């Protein structure tokens, strides 16, 4: 494949990273994952905006404007003849310099982006997934899409080892989000999810689902729900660019309601598909 490296395009074989890359040594960088449907980006502007917010928050200077990076990302799809469902991963680190916690001076950021095919998780979108609950032991700036994902990696691995797909994270019993997605609970016709504070990633799909819920006149309540609310939930779901609107049907080995994806989740899935221009198999 062709990789975007800095602001030009190279073969993936030619992309190497020096040992004193700050992403490798400190996780000193940020990233984005952007969904592609039928060779077209979904929510591209939202992802580019978040990339700039993350960069500003960690004081990384980006060598391009929003317009320029948007054009580079579009060119990346063209260069790879991307016409399928997929995703782009983009990473920006503070650069390469002798190892020192202090920021290096006059060192340019290192950037790369690649495209990968990614079919939709049809079976799981239909039947839902099982999750576990775990303490959220991350830092206080989870709104930054930082490369420091060790707590997320460990939480997801624990879920996997228990035959589950995700870990729902909570701080003192209040659910923040999942290890790589946002979390929602439906009760009495209302959707509850953690507000957009520093304790969660402000998901692009979360933003979209909020507006879709408003269009559907389903109340969208930005209040954290509690782990103990889960046992009485009518429905649950999670969202992310790769998982879309994914029903949660089982938490800590207990069924949610009757163990089937619920009607509000289904409505949001349909609205999402329509918004993303996803063609349904008939
Ligand atoms: N929360 C976390 C911790 C994530 O890593 C992600 C995405 O990977 C999300 C939420 C969902 O964000 P988005 O909808 O922008 O993909």
Boltz pocket constraint, residues with backbone or C-beta under 6 A from the ligand:
constraints:
  - pocket:
      binder: B
      contacts: [[A, 33], [A, 177], [A, 178], [A, 179], [A, 180], [A, 181], [A, 182], [A, 200], [A, 201], [A, 202], [A, 203], [A, 204], [A, 205], [A, 206], [A, 239], [A, 240], [A, 241], [A, 242]]
      max_distance: 6.0
